[in-house]
C-alpha cells in the first residue's frame, strides 16, 4: 500500500495527457495488486496505451480504441470491503475491438491462459434482430474478467 495521502496521490507528478477524444462517460477504476504487473498485461498483452499516469501514486489511465480504464495499486482509498482474488467477482468488462486476433496473438506470446476460448455469439436485441460478435474471455493478473468482442454485425431473425 502506498504511503501517500489521498491529496498527495491526486496531486503527484504526472506524465502524458488526457485520453484521445476526451474522457468516456463511464470509466472503471480497478484496484490492482501490482501496477507494474498490470501495466505489462494491459499494455503489453492487450494493446492498451497509457494516456497519462502518476507514477508516485501508482496510477495509470489507459485507452484502446475508445475503451478506457483506470488502474491504481491498492491504497485503501474507496475500499468498500476486503479484496480477495479473483477481484471483480460478479462483473465482466466487455471491450470492443476491431482486431481480436492481434490480442490473442500477444496473449499467446505471453503464454497467458484464456478463461474462455474464442467463440461466435449472437445476442437478441429486439423482436426481429440480433447482434453478433466473435469473443473470448481472459482474466488480468488480479482476476478481473475481460471479454473482448469483435462485431459480426446485425442480422434479422427468421
C-alpha positions in Angstrom: 0.0 0.0 0.0 1.3 3.4 -0.9 2.2 5.8 1.9 0.8 8.9 0.3 -2.3 10.7 1.5 -5.2 11.0 -0.9 -4.4 14.7 -1.6 -0.7 13.7 -2.3 -1.7 10.9 -4.6 -4.1 13.2 -6.5 -1.5 16.0 -6.9 1.5 13.8 -7.6 3.5 14.5 -10.8 2.1 13.1 -13.9 3.1 12.2 -17.5 1.0 12.1 -20.7 -2.2 13.9 -21.4 -5.9 13.2 -21.4 -7.3 10.3 -23.5 -7.7 10.6 -27.2 -11.1 12.1 -28.0 -11.8 13.1 -24.3 -13.0 11.2 -21.3 -15.6 8.5 -21.7 -18.8 9.0 -19.6 -18.2 5.8 -17.7 -14.6 4.7 -16.8 -14.0 1.9 -14.3 -11.1 2.2 -11.9 -9.7 -1.1 -10.9 -7.6 -1.7 -7.7 -4.6 -3.8 -8.6 -2.0 -5.6 -6.6 0.9 -4.5 -8.7 0.7 -1.6 -11.1 3.8 -2.9 -12.9 2.4 -6.4 -13.5 -1.0 -4.9 -14.5 0.6 -2.5 -17.0 2.7 -5.3 -18.5 -0.6 -7.2 -19.1 -2.9 -4.4 -20.1 -0.4 -2.6 -22.4 1.9 -5.5 -23.5 -0.8 -8.1 -23.8 -4.0 -6.3 -24.6 -2.7 -3.4 -26.6 -3.8 -0.6 -24.3 -1.7 2.6 -24.2 -1.1 4.9 -21.2 -3.0 8.1 -21.8 -1.5 9.5 -18.6 -0.1 8.2 -15.3 1.0 9.4 -11.9 3.9 7.0 -11.1 4.4 8.0 -7.5 0.7 7.4 -6.9 0.9 4.1 -8.8 -2.0 5.1 -11.0 -2.4 4.9 -14.8 -5.3 5.9 -17.2 -5.4 3.6 -20.2 -7.1 3.6 -23.5 -7.6 1.3 -26.5 -9.9 2.0 -29.5 -12.1 4.3 -27.4 -12.2 1.9 -24.4 -10.9 3.5 -21.2 -9.9 2.1 -17.8 -8.0 3.3 -14.8 -5.6 1.2 -12.8 -4.5 2.0 -9.3 -2.3 -0.1 -7.0 -4.3 -0.9 -3.8 -4.1 2.0 -1.4 -7.2 1.7 0.8 -8.9 4.6 -0.9 -12.6 3.9 -1.6 -12.2 0.3 -0.5 -15.7 -1.0 0.5 -14.6 -4.4 1.7 -11.7 -6.9 1.8 -10.2 -7.6 -1.6 -9.8 -11.3 -2.4 -8.7 -12.9 -5.6 -10.2 -13.0 -8.1 -11.0 -9.3 -7.9 -14.2 -8.1 -9.5 -16.3 -11.1 -8.8 -19.7 -10.9 -10.5 -18.6 -8.5 -13.3 -17.0 -8.8 -16.6 -15.9 -5.9 -18.8 -16.8 -6.2 -22.4 -14.2 -4.3 -24.6 -15.0 -3.8 -28.3 -12.1 -4.3 -30.7 -11.7 -4.4 -34.5 -8.8 -6.8 -34.3 -9.3 -9.8 -31.9 -6.5 -11.8 -33.4 -3.7 -9.4 -32.5 -4.8 -9.5 -28.9 -4.9 -13.3 -28.9 -1.5 -13.5 -30.6 0.0 -11.2 -27.9 -1.5 -13.3 -25.1 -0.2 -16.5 -26.7 3.3 -14.9 -26.8 2.9 -14.2 -23.1 1.7 -17.8 -22.6 -1.3 -16.2 -20.8 -4.3 -18.6 -20.3 -7.7 -17.7 -21.6 -10.8 -18.0 -19.3 -12.9 -18.9 -22.4 -11.7 -19.7 -25.9 -12.8 -17.5 -28.8 -16.4 -18.3 -30.0 -19.1 -16.7 -32.0 -22.1 -15.4 -30.0 -25.4 -13.9 -31.2 -27.5 -11.8 -28.8 -31.1 -10.8 -29.5 -31.5 -7.0 -29.5 -35.1 -6.7 -30.4 -38.1 -8.5 -31.8 -36.5 -9.3 -35.2 -32.8 -8.6 -34.9 -29.7 -9.9 -33.2 -26.1 -8.7 -33.0 -23.1 -11.0 -33.2 -19.6 -11.0 -32.1 -16.5 -13.1 -32.1 -15.4 -13.0 -28.5 -13.1 -14.5 -25.8 -12.6 -14.0 -22.1 -9.4 -13.6 -20.1 -8.5 -12.7 -16.6 -6.0 -10.0 -15.8 -3.2 -10.5 -13.1 -5.7 -9.8 -10.3 -8.5 -11.9 -11.8 -10.7 -9.2 -13.3 -12.7 -10.9 -16.1 -12.3 -9.2 -19.5 -14.4 -10.1 -22.6 -13.0 -8.9 -25.9 -15.6 -8.7 -28.7 -15.2 -8.1 -32.4 -18.5 -7.3 -34.1 -20.0 -9.7 -36.7 -22.8 -7.2 -37.4 -26.6 -7.4 -37.1 -28.9 -9.9 -38.7 -32.6 -10.5 -39.0 -34.0 -13.4 -37.0 -36.0 -15.5 -39.4 
